[in-house]
Amino acid sequence: MLLAYPFRVLVPRRAAPEVATSTAVALLLLAGAIGLVPASVVIALAAGAGATLAGVRLSRLAGRRRADPSPRTAGVLLDAAVVTAGLTAVVLPLADVGSTVAVLIGSLVVAALSGLGLHRLPGRTRASAGVRLRRSVESSGPAVGLALAGWLLLPRAVLPGSTRLVVALALGGLGMAALNAFAGPRRRSGAEVCRGGVLLTLGGLVLLAALPTEPVGPAALLAVPPLVFGMLLVAVGAADAADSEPAEPVAAAWPRAVLPAAMLLLAAGVHLAAGRAPDRTSVVLALAAVPSLVLRDLLRAGGTSTTERRAAHRRRAGGAVRHRHAAPARWPGRSEPPAAPAQHYSGRAVDPATPSGVGPAWATDDGAAWSALNRRPVPAGGGGPGDRAALLDALAAIGDVPAPTGALLLVDLHGTEGVGPTAREDMLAEAVHRARAVIAPDDLVTGCTSAGFAVVTAAGPMLAYALGTRLLTALSPPYRLGGAVLRVQTSIGLAEVSGAGPADVLRQAELARRRAVQLGRDRVEWYDAFLEEQLVRRLDLERELPGAVARGELDLVYQPVVDLADGQPVGAEALLRWRSPVLGTVLPAELLPVAEDLDLIGELEWWVLDRACRQLSDWSAGVRELWMAVNITTRELTTPDFVQRAAAVLAAYGVPPERLVVEVSEPRVAGDLSTVVARLAGLRSLGVRTALDDFRAEHASLAQLRRLPIDLLKVGPELVGARPDGQPPLIDVVVNVGERLGVEIVAEELESSAQVDGARRGGCRYGQGFALARPATAERVEAYFEEFPSASR
């Protein structure tokens, strides 16, 4: 992954020689790994090929006639650097002074020539001392992680402890510097690609010096990929820097965060798989990453970037100064601004949504934006047109600095629906006053409506999350308004400002806020890409599910239930599938929660009951006496006319009532136990059999089992196997209780022969699961039944 990612930033033009060379190098590595070619020969041939191609590319760059001599000088120096790197590997078997000394001398020459070449290369950028310090601190933690991975992976047999540690630290520093080049804000610029290539080349030389070709020849081949690909990247990056305009600064955060962690996990896995315990150096390296993480957030929150933030604020606010005489916006429904506590506060519109349909429409006019960014008191606004610009300007101001840090917190207050508009506004003014007491002086509070507000902070992610928890604590106490006490819940969505555009940050924070609402409120949720995938998937389900029954997109599959004593099928369970042409096949675990939220669960369950009874009628035409189990939620079971409607469906298809089994989930029964008992008793009076699904062998479950009129009890495989504490399986207890109550036990989700044997030994009469029969269409289940002509109830 570390070597594959740089090629994703390259322009594919004229790449055929590079592709051919890379293919040849890969074949040489394969031959060396299996012992067909000596390792020293593989290293010499691969390095020679890479240096030759890179040298040709760079010599062409040096030979161009230009008004500016800098690219030609850079080409000459970089050409000399890659040729030196190639010669170092080629003459390695012939060196009389020792391979390690020869490689170290070559590495020093390559580093000197490359440094001079990069200095003369167009397109390089210079950062301030504060930015360089912050970047170094942010990179030190992942660099230590890469060094720890190198320490664990480097062979102990041929490297002394001190040498191994020095090599590991060198590889960690070079690897992290290369990642910063390939994933930094200027990662698409030729200068950064060239710099990353130089660092990879030096990393390959370090490995070449540390891993001798004898007696561990195959291990030395690890130096070939970074050495060869690094030289190729030097040539490609230098050519692009000389020909192309500077790239837009767009950082890619995930490689710098993911790749070091992935390398460390891989190294730890290999280390533990070899049966080696962590040594003292490993522990010290692991602990060495902690101070850098703390110092990173301290620098982000401190004054290192204060000057840059203020300059960025002035640049972003410069466009608003022309409108600073605009009339101040007012609170909706009021002629006067609210009390003093909210005077540092700019608002958002009450009702409209953003054009994209995700997130609120933030409201502050341009004059309020200018005042807010310069920390001047303004009246709390809320209804002015074009107000969303203030929040976006504040986010863009943070994102303007070379290494942006900061966060947006969207705060939603719940529980104000039953109060009047005046009391709601007073409550929001008090909420803003409480928020002002816990945020930093430079933080911006904006966007007030009947729902909440936003906080823009320049703090790092960890400090921003801590700020979110402080806001939760500050906003949770009751609000006393006009003699009344109002209690609210708070949901906060947090999104980082790290290279993303202001609109994207706002959308991400809104998605995180929605997730906090879904998970129960009174919490802070952090945006991540997986969260967005989940929420987008949820929105797609909510959009497509209405009308699925009418469009004929629902389907049933059937999983046979088997008598464990003789292996004969005795029935089947109907399982719902949604065959959506847009979303593919959707399973009940994902489908049913959305249906409940959309109040469509009744429509779906009655469709399932109708279709299952129709199929059962077809199966009952012969000599078989099979039952059909249908899952019903307690929400639908407790409707007043459920028993009568079930009787009507049975009569419509001429199905004997005893052939139908209505299953209800045990965890949901306790919410309305008395009504569930009454409905189950009504079904049994018709002759319909009842079952309790997802049974848990807990005290409360066993206690309420006596009250439930059921015929079948379905238990999971966790009750069949042995418990971690060495006690016998709980299935023995469940079976004894079932025998006393006259209830048959069905073991479900059996996925192995061992679980089937355990259920049989435990006394379960019936079994169901992949180990016995998989869910299938009606036709395939019928064919399965044909294998058991004597199947009966």
LOFINU-295590 format. One record per residue (C-alpha): x, y, z. Coordinates in steps of 0.5 Angstrom, whole numbers, padded with zeros to 4 digits, always signed. Example, Ala and Ser with C-alpha at 12.3 -4.5 7.8 and 13.67 -1.06 7.14 Angstrom:
<nodes>
+0025-0009+0016
+0027-0002+0014
</nodes>
This chain:
<nodes>
+0000+0000+0000
+0006+0005+0002
+0009+0004-0005
+0002+0003-0009
-0001+0010-0007
+0004+0015-0010
+0003+0012-0017
-0005+0014-0016
-0002+0022-0016
+0002+0021-0023
-0001+0023-0030
-0001+0017-0034
+0002+0020-0040
+0008+0017-0043
+0008+0012-0038
+0009+0006-0042
+0017+0005-0040
+0015+0006-0033
+0010+0000-0033
+0015-0004-0037
+0020-0003-0032
+0016-0004-0026
+0013-0011-0029
+0020-0013-0031
+0022-0011-0024
+0016-0015-0021
+0019-0021-0025
+0026-0021-0022
+0023-0020-0015
+0019-0026-0016
+0025-0030-0019
+0029-0028-0013
+0024-0030-0008
+0024-0037-0010
+0031-0038-0011
+0032-0038-0019
+0036-0032-0019
+0041-0029-0013
+0039-0023-0009
+0045-0019-0011
+0044-0020-0018
+0036-0018-0018
+0038-0012-0014
+0043-0010-0019
+0039-0011-0025
+0033-0008-0022
+0037-0002-0020
+0040-0001-0026
+0034-0001-0030
+0030+0004-0026
+0036+0008-0026
+0037+0008-0033
+0030+0010-0035
+0030+0015-0030
+0037+0018-0032
+0034+0018-0039
+0028+0022-0037
+0032+0027-0033
+0037+0028-0038
+0032+0030-0043
+0030+0035-0038
+0037+0038-0037
+0038+0039-0044
+0032+0043-0045
+0033+0050-0047
+0029+0055-0042
+0030+0062-0040
+0030+0060-0033
+0036+0056-0032
+0033+0053-0025
+0029+0047-0029
+0036+0045-0033
+0040+0045-0026
+0035+0041-0022
+0035+0036-0028
+0042+0035-0028
+0043+0035-0020
+0037+0030-0020
+0040+0026-0026
+0046+0025-0022
+0043+0023-0016
+0039+0017-0019
+0045+0015-0023
+0049+0015-0016
+0043+0011-0013
+0043+0006-0019
+0051+0005-0019
+0051+0004-0011
+0046-0002-0012
+0050-0005-0018
+0057-0004-0016
+0055-0007-0009
+0057-0014-0010
+0064-0011-0012
+0065-0007-0007
+0072-0008-0003
+0070-0003+0003
+0064-0007+0005
+0057-0007+0003
+0054-0003+0009
+0060+0002+0008
+0059+0003+0000
+0052+0004+0001
+0052+0009+0006
+0057+0013+0002
+0052+0013-0004
+0046+0015+0000
+0050+0021+0003
+0052+0023-0004
+0045+0022-0007
+0042+0026-0001
+0046+0032-0002
+0045+0032-0010
+0038+0031-0009
+0037+0036-0004
+0041+0041-0008
+0036+0039-0014
+0030+0040-0010
+0032+0047-0008
+0032+0049-0016
+0026+0045-0018
+0020+0050-0020
+0014+0049-0016
+0016+0048-0009
+0013+0052-0003
+0016+0055+0003
+0012+0054+0010
+0013+0059+0016
+0016+0056+0022
+0010+0055+0026
+0007+0051+0020
+0013+0047+0020
+0013+0046+0027
+0006+0044+0027
+0007+0039+0021
+0013+0036+0025
+0009+0035+0031
+0003+0032+0027
+0008+0027+0023
+0012+0025+0029
+0007+0020+0032
+0005+0016+0025
+0013+0016+0024
+0014+0013+0031
+0009+0008+0029
+0013+0006+0022
+0019+0006+0026
+0016+0001+0031
+0013-0003+0025
+0021-0003+0022
+0023-0005+0029
+0019-0011+0029
+0020-0014+0022
+0027-0013+0021
+0031-0019+0022
+0034-0020+0029
+0039-0026+0027
+0043-0021+0022
+0042-0014+0025
+0045-0012+0032
+0040-0009+0037
+0043-0002+0036
+0044-0002+0028
+0036-0005+0028
+0034+0001+0032
+0037+0006+0028
+0035+0003+0021
+0028+0003+0024
+0028+0010+0026
+0031+0012+0019
+0026+0008+0016
+0020+0011+0020
+0022+0018+0019
+0023+0017+0011
+0017+0013+0010
+0013+0019+0014
+0016+0024+0010
+0014+0021+0004
+0007+0020+0006
+0007+0027+0007
+0009+0029+0000
+0004+0024-0003
-0002+0026+0001
+0000+0033+0003
-0004+0039+0001
+0001+0040-0005
+0001+0032-0007
-0001+0033-0014
+0005+0038-0016
+0011+0035-0019
+0015+0038-0014
+0012+0034-0008
+0012+0027-0013
+0019+0029-0014
+0021+0030-0006
+0017+0023-0005
+0021+0020-0010
+0027+0022-0007
+0025+0020+0000
+0023+0013-0002
+0030+0012-0006
+0034+0014+0001
+0029+0009+0004
+0031+0003-0001
+0038+0005+0000
+0038+0005+0008
+0034-0002+0007
+0040-0004+0002
+0045-0002+0008
+0042-0006+0013
+0040-0012+0010
+0046-0016+0007
+0045-0020+0001
+0048-0026+0005
+0046-0030+0008
+0039-0027+0008
+0038-0026+0001
+0031-0026+0000
+0030-0021+0006
+0035-0016+0002
+0030-0016-0004
+0025-0011+0001
+0030-0006-0001
+0028-0006-0009
+0021-0003-0009
+0022+0003-0006
+0029+0004-0009
+0027+0003-0016
+0020+0006-0016
+0023+0012-0012
+0028+0013-0018
+0022+0013-0023
+0018+0018-0019
+0024+0023-0018
+0024+0023-0026
+0016+0024-0027
+0016+0029-0021
+0021+0033-0024
+0018+0033-0031
+0011+0035-0028
+0014+0041-0024
+0018+0044-0030
+0012+0043-0035
+0006+0044-0030
+0002+0050-0027
+0002+0049-0019
-0003+0044-0017
-0009+0047-0012
-0008+0045-0005
-0012+0039-0003
-0010+0035+0002
-0011+0027+0003
-0012+0026+0010
-0013+0018+0010
-0006+0015+0007
-0003+0019+0013
-0007+0016+0018
-0009+0009+0015
-0002+0007+0012
+0002+0008+0019
-0003+0004+0023
-0004-0001+0018
+0004-0003+0017
+0004-0003+0025
-0002-0008+0025
+0001-0012+0020
+0008-0012+0024
+0005-0014+0030
+0001-0019+0027
+0007-0022+0024
+0011-0021+0031
+0006-0025+0035
+0005-0030+0030
+0012-0032+0030
+0011-0033+0038
+0015-0027+0040
+0013-0023+0046
+0014-0015+0046
+0021-0013+0048
+0023-0007+0052
+0025-0003+0046
+0018-0004+0043
+0014-0002+0049
+0019+0005+0049
+0017+0006+0042
+0010+0005+0043
+0010+0010+0049
+0014+0015+0045
+0008+0016+0040
+0004+0019+0046
+0007+0026+0047
+0007+0028+0040
-0001+0026+0040
-0002+0031+0046
+0003+0036+0043
-0001+0036+0037
-0007+0038+0040
-0004+0043+0044
-0001+0047+0038
-0007+0047+0035
-0011+0050+0040
-0005+0055+0042
-0002+0061+0039
+0002+0057+0033
-0003+0059+0028
-0006+0065+0031
-0003+0070+0026
-0005+0065+0020
-0012+0065+0023
-0013+0072+0024
-0010+0074+0017
-0015+0069+0014
-0021+0072+0018
-0019+0078+0015
-0018+0076+0008
-0025+0072+0008
-0028+0078+0012
-0026+0083+0006
-0031+0081+0002
-0036+0083+0007
-0034+0090+0009
-0037+0093+0003
-0044+0091+0006
-0042+0092+0013
-0048+0098+0013
-0053+0093+0012
-0059+0093+0016
-0058+0088+0022
-0063+0082+0022
-0068+0081+0028
-0071+0075+0031
-0077+0072+0028
-0083+0075+0030
-0080+0080+0035
-0079+0088+0033
-0073+0088+0038
-0067+0084+0039
-0067+0079+0045
-0063+0080+0052
-0056+0082+0053
-0054+0075+0054
-0055+0073+0046
-0051+0079+0043
-0045+0076+0041
-0050+0071+0037
-0052+0071+0029
-0057+0067+0027
-0060+0062+0022
-0067+0062+0018
-0073+0059+0022
-0075+0054+0017
-0072+0053+0010
-0067+0047+0008
-0061+0048+0005
-0061+0047-0003
-0058+0040-0003
-0063+0038+0002
-0059+0036+0007
-0058+0040+0013
-0061+0047+0015
-0060+0054+0012
-0056+0058+0016
-0057+0065+0017
-0053+0071+0018
-0053+0077+0013
-0046+0080+0011
-0046+0085+0016
-0047+0080+0022
-0042+0076+0018
-0037+0082+0019
-0038+0083+0026
-0038+0076+0028
-0031+0075+0025
-0029+0081+0028
-0032+0079+0035
-0036+0085+0035
-0043+0085+0039
-0049+0084+0034
-0056+0083+0035
-0058+0076+0034
-0061+0075+0027
-0065+0070+0024
-0069+0072+0018
-0065+0076+0014
-0064+0073+0007
-0057+0070+0005
-0055+0069+0012
-0052+0062+0011
-0045+0066+0008
-0043+0068+0015
-0042+0061+0017
-0039+0058+0011
-0034+0064+0011
-0032+0062+0018
-0031+0055+0016
-0027+0058+0010
-0023+0062+0014
-0020+0056+0018
-0019+0052+0012
-0015+0058+0008
-0009+0056+0013
-0003+0052+0010
-0005+0046+0015
-0012+0047+0017
-0015+0045+0024
-0022+0046+0027
-0028+0044+0027
-0036+0045+0027
-0041+0043+0032
-0048+0043+0030
-0052+0043+0037
-0060+0041+0036
-0064+0042+0042
-0070+0038+0043
-0077+0039+0047
-0079+0045+0045
-0085+0043+0041
-0090+0045+0046
-0088+0052+0048
-0090+0058+0045
-0085+0062+0040
-0083+0067+0045
-0081+0062+0051
-0077+0058+0045
-0073+0064+0043
-0072+0066+0051
-0070+0059+0052
-0065+0059+0046
-0062+0066+0048
-0061+0062+0055
-0058+0056+0051
-0053+0061+0047
-0051+0065+0054
-0049+0058+0057
-0045+0056+0051
-0041+0062+0051
-0039+0061+0058
-0035+0054+0056
-0033+0056+0049
-0026+0060+0047
-0026+0067+0046
-0024+0066+0039
-0030+0061+0037
-0036+0063+0033
-0043+0062+0036
-0048+0062+0030
-0054+0060+0027
-0060+0060+0032
-0067+0058+0031
-0073+0054+0034
-0068+0048+0033
-0061+0050+0036
-0054+0053+0034
-0047+0052+0031
-0040+0053+0034
-0034+0054+0030
-0028+0053+0033
-0020+0053+0031
-0019+0047+0036
-0016+0040+0034
-0021+0034+0034
-0020+0032+0041
-0021+0039+0044
-0027+0040+0039
-0030+0033+0042
-0028+0035+0049
-0032+0042+0048
-0038+0038+0045
-0038+0034+0052
-0038+0041+0056
-0043+0044+0051
-0048+0038+0053
-0046+0039+0061
-0048+0046+0060
-0054+0045+0056
-0057+0040+0060
-0060+0043+0066
-0067+0045+0066
-0069+0052+0063
-0074+0057+0068
-0078+0061+0063
-0083+0065+0066
-0085+0061+0072
-0085+0054+0068
-0079+0049+0068
-0077+0047+0061
-0073+0040+0060
-0069+0039+0053
-0065+0034+0050
-0059+0036+0046
-0056+0033+0040
-0049+0035+0037
-0046+0033+0031
-0038+0034+0030
-0034+0035+0023
-0027+0037+0022
-0025+0042+0018
-0019+0039+0015
-0018+0041+0007
-0026+0040+0006
-0030+0045+0003
-0034+0049+0008
-0041+0046+0005
-0038+0039+0005
-0036+0041+0013
-0043+0043+0014
-0046+0037+0011
-0042+0033+0015
-0044+0036+0021
-0051+0035+0020
-0050+0028+0018
-0047+0027+0025
-0052+0031+0028
-0058+0026+0025
-0054+0020+0027
-0054+0023+0035
-0061+0024+0034
-0062+0017+0032
-0058+0014+0037
-0062+0017+0043
-0060+0024+0043
-0056+0027+0049
-0049+0025+0046
-0044+0028+0041
-0043+0024+0034
-0037+0025+0030
-0037+0025+0023
-0034+0019+0019
-0034+0016+0012
-0038+0010+0014
-0043+0014+0018
-0045+0018+0011
-0045+0011+0008
-0050+0009+0013
-0054+0015+0013
-0054+0015+0005
-0057+0008+0005
-0062+0010+0010
-0065+0015+0006
-0065+0011+0000
-0069+0006+0004
-0074+0011+0006
-0074+0014-0001
-0075+0007-0004
-0079+0003+0001
-0086+0006+0000
-0090+0003-0006
-0086-0003-0006
-0092-0008-0004
-0096-0005-0010
-0090-0005-0015
-0089-0013-0013
-0082-0012-0011
-0083-0016-0004
-0081-0024-0004
-0081-0030+0001
-0076-0035+0002
-0077-0041+0006
-0073-0045+0011
-0075-0052+0013
-0075-0054+0020
-0073-0061+0021
-0075-0066+0027
-0068-0067+0030
-0070-0075+0032
-0071-0077+0025
-0068-0072+0020
-0075-0071+0017
-0078-0064+0015
-0084-0062+0019
-0085-0054+0017
-0082-0048+0014
-0081-0041+0016
-0083-0035+0011
-0077-0030+0011
-0078-0023+0008
-0074-0021+0002
-0074-0014-0002
-0072-0015-0009
-0071-0007-0010
-0069-0006-0017
-0065+0000-0014
-0062-0002-0008
-0061-0010-0009
-0064-0015-0004
-0065-0012+0002
-0066-0017+0008
-0071-0016+0014
-0065-0014+0019
-0065-0008+0015
-0072-0007+0012
-0076-0008+0018
-0073-0002+0022
-0074+0003+0017
-0081+0000+0016
-0083+0001+0023
-0080+0009+0022
-0085+0010+0016
-0091+0006+0019
-0091+0001+0014
-0089-0005+0018
-0097-0007+0018
-0097-0007+0011
-0091-0011+0010
-0093-0016+0015
-0100-0017+0013
-0097-0018+0006
-0092-0024+0009
-0098-0027+0012
-0103-0027+0006
-0097-0030+0001
-0095-0035+0007
-0102-0038+0007
-0103-0038+0000
-0096-0042-0001
-0098-0047+0005
-0105-0048+0002
-0101-0051-0004
-0096-0055+0000
-0102-0058+0004
-0106-0061-0003
-0102-0067-0002
-0101-0072+0004
-0096-0067+0007
-0098-0064+0014
-0093-0058+0014
-0093-0052+0018
-0091-0045+0016
-0088-0040+0021
-0089-0033+0020
-0086-0027+0024
-0090-0022+0027
-0088-0016+0031
-0091-0014+0038
-0094-0007+0035
-0098-0011+0030
-0100-0017+0034
-0103-0012+0039
-0108-0009+0034
-0115-0010+0036
-0117-0014+0030
-0111-0018+0029
-0114-0025+0031
-0120-0023+0026
-0116-0021+0020
-0112-0028+0021
-0118-0032+0021
-0120-0029+0015
-0114-0030+0011
-0114-0037+0014
-0121-0038+0011
-0119-0035+0005
-0114-0040+0003
-0117-0046+0006
-0111-0047+0011
-0112-0051+0017
-0111-0046+0023
-0106-0051+0026
-0102-0051+0020
-0100-0044+0022
-0095-0042+0027
-0095-0034+0029
-0088-0032+0032
-0087-0026+0036
-0080-0024+0039
-0079-0025+0046
-0075-0018+0047
-0081-0014+0045
-0086-0018+0049
-0085-0014+0056
-0087-0008+0053
-0094-0010+0053
-0094-0016+0056
-0102-0017+0058
-0104-0015+0051
-0099-0020+0048
-0102-0025+0052
-0109-0024+0050
-0108-0024+0043
-0104-0030+0043
-0109-0033+0047
-0114-0031+0042
-0110-0034+0036
-0110-0041+0040
-0117-0041+0041
-0117-0041+0033
-0113-0047+0033
-0107-0043+0031
-0100-0045+0034
-0096-0039+0037
-0088-0039+0038
-0083-0035+0042
-0077-0033+0038
-0070-0030+0040
-0071-0033+0047
-0066-0031+0052
-0065-0036+0058
-0065-0030+0063
-0069-0029+0070
-0074-0024+0067
-0075-0029+0061
-0076-0035+0065
-0081-0031+0069
-0085-0029+0064
-0085-0035+0060
-0090-0038+0065
-0095-0033+0063
-0095-0033+0055
-0099-0038+0052
-0094-0041+0047
-0093-0048+0043
-0086-0047+0041
-0080-0044+0044
-0074-0042+0039
-0067-0041+0042
-0061-0039+0039
-0054-0043+0039
-0051-0040+0044
-0056-0044+0049
-0053-0050+0046
-0046-0050+0047
-0042-0050+0053
-0041-0043+0057
-0034-0040+0058
-0034-0041+0065
-0034-0049+0064
-0042-0050+0066
-0046-0054+0062
-0050-0051+0057
-0057-0047+0059
-0061-0051+0054
-0062-0057+0059
-0065-0051+0064
-0070-0049+0058
-0072-0056+0056
-0074-0058+0063
-0078-0051+0063
-0081-0053+0057
-0083-0060+0059
-0086-0057+0065
-0090-0052+0061
-0092-0057+0055
-0088-0053+0050
-0083-0056+0044
-0076-0053+0044
-0074-0051+0037
-0066-0049+0036
-0065-0044+0031
-0059-0041+0027
-0055-0048+0027
-0049-0047+0023
-0045-0053+0024
-0046-0061+0025
-0043-0060+0032
-0049-0055+0034
-0054-0060+0031
-0051-0065+0035
-0051-0061+0042
-0058-0059+0040
-0060-0066+0039
-0057-0068+0046
-0060-0062+0050
-0067-0065+0048
-0069-0060+0043
-0074-0063+0039
-0074-0059+0032
-0068-0055+0029
-0067-0050+0024
-0061-0047+0021
-0056-0047+0015
-0053-0054+0017
-0060-0057+0016
-0063-0053+0010
-0062-0046+0007
-0067-0041+0006
-0069-0042-0001
-0075-0041-0006
-0082-0044-0006
-0080-0049-0012
-0073-0051-0009
-0076-0052-0002
-0081-0057-0005
-0076-0061-0009
-0073-0061-0002
-0079-0064+0001
-0079-0069-0005
-0073-0072-0002
-0078-0074+0005
-0084-0077+0002
-0086-0079+0009
-0085-0072+0012
-0091-0070+0017
-0093-0066+0022
</nodes>
